[in-house]
Amino acid sequence: MFANLVEFPAWLLGIGLVMLVLPGASAAWVDGRALKKDASVLILGGGVAGVIAARTLHEQGITNFTIVEAKSELGGRLASTTFGANGKEFTAELGANWVQGTQTGDGPANPIWSLAQKYGLKTHQNDWLGSIVTYNATGPDDYLDVLNESVDAYTNLTIAAGARVDKGLVDGTARTGYSLLGAKSRTPQVMASEYYLFDTLFGQTPEESSWIASSWAYNFTYNTDVGGFADDNQMSIDPRGFKHIIQAEAAEFLQPHQLRTNSTVKTIKHSDSGVSVVLVSGEVLHADYVLCTFSLGVLQNDDVVFEPALPDWKEEAIQSMTMATYTKIFLQFEEKFWFNTEVGLYADPERGRYPLWQSLDHENFLPGSGIVFVTTTGDYSLRVESLSDEQVQEEVLGVLAAMFPNTTIPAPVAFYFPRWNADPLFRGSFPNWPSSFFSEHHENLRANVGERLWFAGDATSQKYFGYLHGAYFEGVDVATDMAKCIKAGGCVGMKHVQKVTNARPCQV
Ligand SMILES: Cc1cc2nc3c(=O)[nH]c(=O)nc-3n(C[C@H](O)[C@H](O)[C@H](O)COP(=O)(O)OP(=O)(O)OC[C@H]3O[C@@H](n4cnc5c(N)ncnc54)[C@H](O)[C@@H]3O)c2cc1C
């Protein structure tokens, strides 16, 4: 048991691994040839879904698996870095930062919250609507009344979505929903407020998002009336990083020979009799089954090649969901000069232009850190990623100058932002559900291809897509189905739909 150690064993952090033939490994059949088998199951990807799938197989008595991970450590999009000037460094969460929806009384618990408690993760609740000040392009501008109206508009949007489901009405975009409900104003203040309520949750605009799915994704996480966990958000401020919870959980059951880090997958060959996984290094791993937990963005972008190519029903599902991008841009200054609340909301005439500012230099988080971060999403994030660091820094300093017209904005002592979309291991931040994505598409996204090739991750979660807890539940559920299949000596697996069709044909 390593769970209580602050330092993890070198093998768990992926240093100097050279193994792979497992005890009990025998032969896998690929293309009619018997090959030496490296594991019964190769779990591709060591994020939340991969680690929890491995734990689930372990609990089911299937221990002949290997996690294959490109990075040097487990965690995936639970990714932290050391940020700050020399002598003033702090842990910054580049990816997931919040346990979203925790637990209400003894109701259902978000499993990420349970892990956070199990490993004593240092967190603090965020008061996103209570500790906020508002700005526009000329400086401070109190439009909290507009923000409150946006809160109501969002609530109405989710209620109306539920009513549409009950009546069997078609989906539409969240923008259609807002407009039908009368939320039409496009002032900078309204756009910033709506952005804050909507885009920061889904990583995309209401135009790009399903009205119904965005509502259930919110409700199943936050609304206790429909089985959600709780209406709160706990921010990780743990110096070990949020990733500590998944690394510590892995240390409870994972053996050194069950993990390969620094191993990037290039090709996944699958057949009815087995699988072969080709690494960028040229090494080939053979197994009976493969569980692919790569992000939707990786699957969409052909960073990994499937041989034979995935069937049309699978490829259509993959290309029909969206990988949204959410970017946190970190700045550290010698001295704090901004708001004392947790959040500063900035209303630019252009929707989505550096709107959300969150202070880490706050008594609840990292006091004295001098750190503030600004968030962008969607197309604006892609634009930001295409610019140089210097250009982005200049733009955000310009926004700070607009927000604080009476302050001379100093140069930051540290500046950093991750480019999630450009990263070939992620190709975005989290999946979003567009209105043209049918439930059948989602079943197909989740379904195994043949007996041997399985998929899990935050995108395959219908209720909690885009969340850590979605990845967690999928790790449990898909690995449980796989275990049944393995123990039965084969199976059909999950159902899929060969062709997703309209209930009534389109008429012209
Ligand atoms: C900026 C940002 C903010 C977020 N905020 C939150 C939040 O506050 N709360 C929340 O609940 N969720 C949040 N999320 C979403 C959450 O991080 C994800 O839902 C979750 O981490 C997904 O886990 P996963 O195991 O499905 O995928 P991943 O974490 O992506 O795991 C897949 C693994 O596969 C590896 N991999 C990819 N390609 C290859 C290859 N070719 N070969 C080998 N390995 C490969 C990757 O390195 C990765 O480790 C956020 C995500 C981002 C990026």
The ligand as an ORCA input file, in Angstrom:
! r2SCAN-3c Opt
* xyz 0 1
  C      -9.169     22.718    -18.858
  C     -10.067     21.640    -18.317
  C     -10.900     21.917    -17.250
  C     -11.728     20.920    -16.734
  N     -12.441     21.180    -15.604
  C     -13.117     20.170    -15.004
  C     -13.623     20.345    -13.707
  O     -13.394     21.376    -13.076
  N     -14.366     19.329    -13.176
  C     -14.595     18.160    -13.838
  O     -15.305     17.286    -13.313
  N     -14.038     17.950    -15.066
  C     -13.290     18.913    -15.637
  N     -12.657     18.688    -16.822
  C     -12.912     17.419    -17.532
  C     -12.115     16.258    -16.926
  O     -10.772     16.632    -16.801
  C     -12.262     15.056    -17.845
  O     -13.632     14.758    -17.983
  C     -11.563     13.794    -17.332
  O     -10.291     14.073    -16.824
  C     -11.470     12.795    -18.484
  O     -10.829     11.610    -18.046
  P     -10.591     10.422    -19.085
  O      -9.915      9.326    -18.366
  O     -11.872     10.124    -19.795
  O      -9.656     11.032    -20.220
  P      -8.112     11.565    -20.127
  O      -7.876     12.220    -18.829
  O      -7.906     12.366    -21.364
  O      -7.287     10.229    -20.181
  C      -6.861      9.662    -21.392
  C      -5.382      9.349    -21.297
  O      -4.949      8.836    -22.564
  C      -3.633      9.292    -22.796
  N      -3.379      9.230    -24.238
  C      -3.932      9.969    -25.220
  N      -3.449      9.599    -26.428
  C      -2.576      8.590    -26.196
  C      -1.763      7.776    -27.033
  N      -1.742      7.930    -28.366
  N      -0.999      6.810    -26.455
  C      -1.016      6.610    -25.101
  N      -1.745      7.372    -24.265
  C      -2.525      8.352    -24.800
  C      -3.622     10.707    -22.268
  O      -2.312     11.122    -21.971
  C      -4.505     10.569    -21.031
  O      -3.733     10.339    -19.875
  C     -11.771     19.638    -17.341
  C     -10.906     19.357    -18.397
  C     -10.044     20.330    -18.859
  C      -9.053     20.003    -19.932
*
